[in-house]
Amino acid sequence: MNGRRVARDGAMHTAEKIRKLGFKRWYERALLEGHAYLVTCFLGMIVAIAGIEVVGGRQGLGQVLVGVAVGGLGVGVCLFSWQRYHRILILAEHLGAGATCGRCGHYARFGLIGSGGSDMDDPREQPQERGPIWLHVKCRECGNEWVI
């Protein structure tokens, strides 16, 4: 068994998370996770700047190489974190905007009937491979069904 297959099979998709936690708790956790990635992005920027500072000192070839490595690592962390932050917030905004029942006006009071599309939770997926996620839901208050 390879590591990629285990990671994919073990990952819980967005619809499963919403079904397990409920929409409000999933939404709160998505925002917290997204903002944790934003903080990580800022820390990556600080590491990248520290690497630039080390390179700027030009104390020797060893320090220059360490500075380039540290700066590259910081840039990589920053770019990855920003991409995850952006994906998570786009998904949360997309689902949150449609979470209000059109008939009775209750927010996030629905049961999940079905879902489809890609959940954007897997950072290995390329944007062109990903379709928009949709959720078929039913209001717990009035029984209205709609697709988010």
BELDAHU-V229616 format. One record per backbone hydrogen bond with DSSP energy under -0.5 kcal/mol. NH is the residue of the N-H (numbers start at 1). CO is the residue of the C=O. If there is no record, write none. Layout:
nh=[NH NH]
co=[CO CO]
This chain:
nh=[6 7 8 9 10 11 11 13 17 18 19 20 21 22 26 27 28 29 30 31 32 33 34 35 36 37 38 39 40 41 42 43 44 45 46 47 48 49 50 51 52 53 54 55 56 57 57 58 58 64 65 66 67 68 69 70 71 72 73 74 75 76 77 78 79 80 81 82 83 84 85 86 87 88 89 90 91 92 93 94 95 96 97 98 99 101 105 108 111 113 113 114 116 118 123 125 129 130 130 134 136 137 137 138 139 140 141 143 146 148]
co=[2 3 4 5 6 7 8 11 13 14 15 16 17 18 22 23 24 25 26 27 28 29 30 31 32 33 34 35 36 37 38 39 40 41 42 43 44 45 46 47 48 49 50 51 52 53 54 54 55 60 61 62 63 64 65 66 67 68 69 70 71 72 73 74 75 76 77 78 79 80 81 82 83 84 85 86 87 88 89 90 91 92 93 94 96 106 101 99 138 111 136 136 134 131 121 122 126 126 127 116 114 135 146 111 144 109 109 139 137 135]
